[in-house]
Amino acid sequence: MGYLLANIKGHFEGRISDDLYSNLDFSNARNFEVDSLLNENEWWKIEAFKNTEYCKFDFLKTESFNSQKYDPLDSLDSDKIKYIVSYQNENLFCFQKISKVNKLRKVLSFDGKRMKLQEKKFIRVNDIPDAIYDRQADILYFKNPSSINSIFSGINKIEKIATDSEVSKFISKSFITLASDFDSKEINLPNRKRIFEANRIWEEFGEKEKIEIKNYILQFYPDFNVENGKFIVENDKDLTVLLWGIEQRFYFTPIDKKKRVANSIQKID
């Protein structure tokens, strides 16, 4: 038996409740990495979470949970509830946003004589919550930082995006030239995320490694337009290729030697 908190217009109300979620497995959790994809059953995690700027809830910071602090939750008015928190196993806080859709459902009921069609409000409990805080380990687990930004304000900032000055710093590098009809302001959001990391990676390369990376890119994309030693970037597709190259995402399959690009990066020992 656990406890249910509902965020109603900025304050919490609560009630004793069944545990809403089960079989939560975080054995495949890994630290968040920009521009990397989760595999099935994986989670992102933020360790030492209660010391971060995103943890603004007192009930996550205290050593014990006190249900007496909250007004009783008398109804599940889905029009007023922003999200719910299932406190379970005396340790886990499971957060789920309440969608504005699917809150009204037609249901059949039986009054003893006939079947009646009624419309009833309901709250759908997902199989997997949007985020889980493990108080004992002080770790927040989640799938997508942007999707929980309305709960943990500002957490989408961990998806680090290059600023205009950081974009300018990257495209001004000696081996890159933007085509005249491709303005830096047109660079899409995914590439801005990649540029943030690419700037860091490039600065760690020595001169010999920078030459190797250029040859590595041309090995997989020999038709890339290069003039006077500069890669001519004509659009976001060209830019993506350069950024993937800097991240060393290209590879050949070992058997048939097909060219491939890794959709995400995960370090292994």
Number of C-alpha atoms within 10 A of each C-alpha: 11 15 20 22 25 28 18 18 10 9 11 19 19 22 18 15 14 13 15 19 15 9 7 11 10 14 9 13 17 16 12 20 17 17 15 13 16 19 9 7 12 17 21 21 22 17 15 12 20 20 11 11 11 16 18 14 11 9 15 19 15 11 10 11 15 9 16 9 11 14 13 15 16 9 10 13 14 21 15 14 21 18 20 24 22 24 25 19 11 14 17 19 24 24 22 22 20 21 14 13 9 12 15 13 12 10 11 12 11 9 8 6 6 8 10 10 11 10 10 11 15 14 19 12 13 12 11 17 21 19 25 23 22 18 21 10 12 17 17 22 26 22 21 18 20 15 15 19 14 14 21 17 14 15 19 16 12 12 16 16 19 21 13 12 8 15 20 14 13 19 17 12 12 10 17 18 18 18 13 9 9 14 11 15 9 9 16 14 11 13 20 19 18 22 27 19 19 21 19 11 12 17 10 11 14 10 9 8 12 16 12 13 18 17 14 17 20 17 13 17 16 11 8 16 14 15 11 7 12 15 21 19 23 16 17 16 13 16 22 19 19 23 20 18 21 23 17 15 16 20 14 12 10 8 6 7 9 9 13 12 14 13 12 13 15 11 4 4 2
